[in-house]
Amino acid sequence: MTPTMTSNPPNALLAAAVSDLQMETAHGCTTRELFQTHAAFVLRLVRHLGVHPSDAEDVAQEVFVIAHRRLDTLARESSARSWLFGIARRLAANYLRKAKRSGERLLDETYAADGGDPAAQLQLARDRALLARALGKLDEDKRAVFVLFELEGVAMHEVAEMVGCPINTAYSRLYAARQIISRHVLGTRAAGTTGKGSTR
């Protein structure tokens, strides 16, 4: 079973950053309401798309700032979630390009424990870090489909609409992503088992 990463709800600073944005969208809601409905999704999304956790809230905030400026491009027939995904995807891609050029470390190997059984929390942290590394093996198109379908539970017809490809192409990308991630996860775990055995 593929490990999943979770994210805490946006904190007060992120919420405050857009609290005064009251412009109404074509869907009849204000930017604040758009934020309240989709902020947790956007924050999880930018992390899953490769933004380092320490920068995720800044990038998520930028998503909503851009959304506020471009509200007139959100048509009534469009899904607000799909529209926000497009903005988040572009920002995440820009972030990754800049980080790679500057040689910044993109993966976060440390995930804070949430309490409870220490051994279980340690394993969960390792699984999250493993998934983060596996996602880093995917190209942008495969990663987007995998994140939306497997981690966010978006229906495939909506995934195809969000990424802008035929549904059969989306399924092909998902299949390829699953294969790459499975090989990485199994290979990493096998290497870990071999390493432990060699120390006995």
Buried (B, 14 or more C-beta within 10 A) or exposed (E): EBBEBEBEEBEEEBBEBBEEBEEEBBBEBBBBBBBBEBBBBBBBBBBBBBBBBEBBBBBBBBBBBBBBEEBEEBEEEBBBBBBBBBBBBEBBBEBBEEBEEEEEEBEBEEBEEEEEEEEEBEEBBBBBBBBBBBBEEBEBBBBBBBBBBBBBEBEBEBBBBBBEBEEEBBBBBBEBBBEBBEEBBEEBEEEEEEEEEEEE
